[in-house]
Amino acid sequence: MDNYKIIFTESYVRRARKFFRKHPDILPQYEKCLQLMELNPFHPSLRLHPLHGKLKGVFSLSITLHYRLTIELLINGKEIVPIHIGTHDEVYL
């Protein structure tokens, strides 16, 4: 089974750097989340779910109970493009 590929955009990398300057304690969980996403983004512990409304077409997954990662999931190409990282309220704006 082929792994998924995570594509990091420049805008996402800037957001993530800013986020981790404020929340360095989340980094180990985030790295574990990325590894699991590459193997199986549908793993139950990630709690992947589609968003609705203005975020239709975007998925959210849990890093911790408090922090989320929104992603674009391109199933055909097996690519995952992170969009935003933050608290529940921050990523759903």
NORKAUR-V986138 format. One record per pair of residues at least 4 apart in sequence whose C-alpha atoms are under 7 Angstrom apart, sorted by the first residue. I is the first residue (numbers start at 0). J is the second residue. If there is no record, write none. Layout:
# NORKAUR-V986138
i:j
I:J
I:J
This chain:
# NORKAUR-V986138
i:j
2:37
2:38
3:37
3:38
3:77
3:78
3:79
4:37
4:77
4:78
4:79
5:37
5:78
5:79
5:80
6:78
6:79
6:80
7:11
7:12
7:80
7:81
8:12
9:13
10:14
11:15
11:81
11:82
11:83
12:16
13:17
14:18
14:83
15:19
15:84
16:20
17:21
18:22
18:85
19:23
19:26
25:29
26:30
27:31
28:32
28:62
29:33
29:62
30:34
31:35
32:36
32:62
33:37
34:38
35:39
35:40
36:40
41:47
45:60
45:61
45:62
46:60
46:61
47:58
47:59
47:60
48:58
48:59
48:60
49:56
49:57
49:58
49:59
50:54
50:55
50:56
50:57
50:58
50:59
51:55
57:69
57:70
57:71
58:69
58:70
58:71
59:67
59:68
59:69
59:70
60:67
60:68
60:69
61:66
61:67
61:68
62:66
62:67
62:68
65:86
65:87
66:85
66:86
66:87
67:84
67:85
67:86
67:87
67:90
68:83
68:84
68:85
69:81
69:82
69:83
69:84
69:90
70:79
70:80
70:81
70:82
71:79
71:80
71:81
71:82
72:78
72:79
72:80
73:77
73:78
73:79
74:78
83:90
84:90
85:89
85:90
86:90
87:91
88:92
